[in-house]
Amino acid sequence: QKEERDEKLLKEVEVYVYCNAQRDFKLEDVAKHVGMNRTSFCSFFKRHVGKTFSHALNDYRIERACELLAKGDASVSDVAALCGFKDPAYFIKTFKRTLGTTPAKWKNH
């Protein structure tokens, strides 16, 4: 029963991220959405996913950025905005840290 509840909560988090990843939101927003406080949510998420929520969110956003870059019709700064990064420089830094290359180089590979 606890496993089912935990799976349901993780699915709710996944749907929330999918629906909101393009906008700026706080960890507290997700925690509240699933009925937890920040501390409980952070522990729950890390225990079940194996990484922090922020790390998982950045991974998801970078994965989405790769999809958009592969289509080739959006600029790097447009892709950054579409994936929820307010600052294109931070997007480029995060992209490079995650994939070892810049979005522009990745786009042109």
N, C-alpha and C positions, 0 to 999 in steps of 0.2 A: 504493500500500500504506500509506504513512504517512497519507494522507487518510482511508482506511478506519479505521485504528487511532484516529485523532483523533476521527472521528465516533462510533466505538464508545465512546470515553472520555466524550465529551460526553453521549451517551445515558445512560451509567451515572450521570453526575452528575445529569442530569435526573430519572432514576428515584429516585435517592437523595433529592433535594430533595422530589420529590412524596411520597415515603413518610415523610419525616421533618420536613417544614416546620412541622408543628404542635408540634414539641418543640424544646427548646433544644439546638443542637449547634454545634460549633466548625468553623471552616474546616479545621483539621487532621483532623477526622473524615472529611470528604469527600475530602481529599487522600489519606489513608491508604486509604480505600475503593477509590480508583482506582489505588493503588500509586505515589503520588508523594509527595515531601516538600512542605512548605508553599510554599517559594519556587518550585519548578518548577510546582506546580499553579497558583499565582497568575499566573505568566507565561503558561502554557498557556491558562488560562481567559480572561484579558484579550485575548490575541492572537486567540482564536477567537470570542469573544462581543462584544468591544468595550467591556466594562465590567468592573469588579471583581466578584468573586464576591459580596461583601457587598451591593453595589448591586443585582446581579441577583437575589439572594435576597430583598432587601427589595421589589423590584418584583414578584416572584412572590407574596410574602405579601400585598402590597397588592391585587394582582389577585384573589387568593383572598378577601380581606376584602370586596371589592366584590361578589363573587358571594354571599357570606353575608349581607351587608347588604341586598342586593336582595331576598332571600327575606323579610326583615323580621321574623323571629321571634327573633333573638338580639340581646342588648344589645351595645353597643359594647365593653364590657370582656370579654364572652364571645367576641366575634369576635376581639378582640386575642389572647386566650388560644388560641383555635382555630387561629390563624394563626402561632403561635410567638412572639408578643411577650409577654415576662414582665411588662412594665410598660405598663399602658394609656396612661399619659401619653406614653411614647415612641412607642407605636403612633399616637396622635393626631398627634403632632408629625411623624412620618414620613409618615403619610397626607396631612397638610396640605401638607408639602413636596413630595410627589409629585403630588398632584392639585389643590392650590390651594384645598381646602376641608376642613372637618372631616368625620369619618365620620358624625356625627349629621346634619349638613346634607346630605351626600351621600345618606344613607339616606332622607331625607325629600323628596328632589327629585322 
